[in-house]
Amino acid sequence: MTIAQMGGAIEHWLGFQDKIGRSFMMNEDALKYPLSDYLVNDGGIDITSIELEYPHPNFSHRLVDLAVIDRKTKGLNHAFELKIANTTTRAQTGRQRIFDDIMRLHLARSSAAKDCYFIITGKAAHFQRDFRDFTTKTGLAFYRKWFAFAKGQRVAFNVATETDTNYQPIYQTFLNEYSANYKGTGLTLPNQITITCEFITAYKQQFVPYLAGIWSVS
């Protein structure tokens, strides 16, 4: 499984769908198909090892968008959470959903044999304006707290001790909403989360209709 090829497969698949007039059909569920196709045909993963809407190992009644399972042990190898960048990504609800994905992947990593990945893609203008370069009214480059946008770069950020009012309420909301479904004893926020950029579209906006990014979460 090569992350660069995975990212390229997703963005080119989306570009093809756009070219043939199917962009209106694109949503987060649709991203499972190019990802699964890559994992099977180029990633060397048996199709029976791929599970869509897989039960999260740490929460009851919560699902992971896509998981790769070890066929022998039935344990979790990889977990993937998928997002489409659009105008809602700028909203508070969009920020919350992305952090919820980050936290689910961070917690799943303790059960996974291999890496857990967050993937976001979208039309080039949306990816840049609403995600990568999104700036709040106060001038805060919001998503750069959580994500680096160069391959190999890593961001580590505090969670439990965060006092910035742009982020702390988001962290607390996750805790409030997920505690009831937590399978362990007393859900708490981690001291720190580390996110590494594994792939980012290298082309300029005018050359490709869709951009994509893949980050491992630990």
DRENPAKOL-721699 format. One line per 4 residues: number of its first residue (from 0); their letters; for each residue y, z, x of C-alpha. Coordinates in steps of 0.05 Angstrom, whole numbers, m for minus. Layout:
<sites>
NUM = a = Y:Z:X; ...
</sites>
This chain:
<sites>
0 = mtia = 0:0:0; 66:m23:32; 128:5:0; 173:m53:22
4 = qmgg = 126:m103:m11; 122:m59:m73; 197:m58:m81; 202:m133:m69
8 = aieh = 148:m146:m121; 185:m105:m174; 254:m136:m162; 227:m207:m160
12 = wlgf = 185:m197:m223; 248:m172:m259; 287:m231:m232; 235:m279:m260
16 = qdki = 237:m246:m328; 312:m252:m327; 309:m326:m310; 263:m342:m368
20 = grsf = 305:m305:m418; 266:m240:m425; 317:m191:m396; 327:m162:m466
24 = mmne = 255:m137:m462; 265:m97:m398; 257:m22:m404; 224:33:m365
28 = dalk = 156:21:m396; 160:m52:m374; 165:m31:m301; 94:m4:m304
32 = ypls = 67:m75:m306; 95:m104:m241; 81:m37:m206; 8:m36:m230
36 = dylv = 0:m110:m213; 24:m97:m142; m20:m36:m133; m82:m74:m153
40 = ndgg = m70:m142:m123; m34:m126:m58; m40:m51:m53; m116:m52:m53
44 = idit = m122:1:m107; m178:m6:m158; m151:m17:m228; m193:41:m254
48 = siel = m154:88:m209; m87:72:m243; m67:115:m302; m6:102:m346
52 = eyph = 26:162:m380; m16:211:m339; m13:286:m357; 32:322:m308
56 = pnfs = m8:372:m266; 44:427:m275; 65:420:m348; 30:415:m414
60 = hrlv = 54:360:m461; 91:325:m404; 71:258:m375; 80:221:m309
64 = dlav = 99:148:m318; 44:122:m272; m8:157:m229; m60:135:m178
68 = idrk = m123:177:m183; m178:188:m132; m239:160:m167; m287:207:m132
72 = tkgl = m251:273:m139; m210:254:m201; m151:286:m165; m80:259:m163
76 = nhaf = m63:214:m103; 6:186:m122; 54:198:m179; 110:150:m198
80 = elki = 170:160:m243; 208:98:m265; 279:86:m287; 324:27:m306
84 = antt = 397:32:m282; 446:16:m338; 509:44:m369; 473:106:m393
88 = traq = 457:124:m321; 529:146:m314; 525:193:m374; 507:267:m369
92 = tgrq = 442:252:m406; 425:198:m354; 439:245:m296; 395:298:m329
96 = rifd = 337:250:m339; 339:229:m266; 340:301:m241; 283:317:m289
100 = dimr = 242:262:m256; 260:288:m187; 237:358:m205; 172:333:m238
104 = lhla = 156:294:m175; 174:352:m130; 126:397:m168; 72:344:m174
108 = rssa = 74:336:m98; 40:404:m91; m20:375:m129; m19:305:m100
112 = akdc = m60:284:m40; m7:232:m21; 67:217:m34; 103:218:m101
116 = yfii = 156:165:m114; 218:156:m156; 234:82:m170; 297:57:m202
120 = tgka = 317:m15:m212; 366:m54:m254; 413:m113:m256; 452:m115:m192
124 = ahfq = 519:m96:m224; 488:m37:m261; 449:m12:m200; 512:m11:m159
128 = rdfr = 564:11:m210; 524:59:m252; 477:88:m200; 489:78:m126
132 = dftt = 565:76:m127; 577:118:m189; 637:164:m179; 659:217:m228
136 = ktgl = 732:224:m251; 743:275:m197; 720:225:m143; 651:254:m132
140 = afyr = 598:203:m110; 548:236:m157; 480:207:m139; 491:210:m64
144 = kwfa = 478:285:m68; 405:267:m84; 393:198:m54; 406:162:11
148 = fakg = 415:87:5; 389:63:72; 315:56:88; 288:116:127
152 = qrva = 347:161:113; 334:228:82; 374:276:38; 358:350:30
156 = fnva = 397:389:m23; 396:460:m47; 375:474:m119; 365:548:m133
160 = tetd = 430:568:m97; 473:510:m122; 542:531:m147; 575:463:m156
164 = tnyq = 588:456:m231; 572:382:m227; 500:399:m212; 483:471:m228
168 = piyq = 483:462:m304; 434:403:m296; 387:446:m255; 391:503:m305
172 = tfln = 378:455:m363; 314:433:m330; 292:505:m322; 308:521:m395
176 = eysa = 274:460:m424; 211:460:m381; 195:534:m375; 156:538:m440
180 = nykg = 108:482:m419; 98:507:m347; 24:520:m331; 39:571:m276
184 = tglt = 71:640:m279; 146:637:m285; 179:570:m270; 233:577:m217
188 = lpnq = 279:527:m183; 260:508:m112; 306:528:m55; 310:456:m31
192 = itit = 286:386:m47; 280:330:4; 284:257:m16; 271:199:32
196 = cefi = 292:127:20; 230:85:29; 258:19:4; 325:m9:m18
200 = tayk = 341:m82:m35; 373:m112:27; 406:m172:m7; 477:m174:m32
204 = qqfv = 490:m172:m107; 509:m246:m111; 442:m267:m83; 393:m230:m128
208 = pyla = 397:m212:m202; 362:m145:m195; 364:m90:m143; 312:m35:m132
212 = giws = 303:29:m94; 242:72:m79; 246:144:m55; 191:194:m37
216 = vs = 203:264:m62; 180:328:m28
</sites>
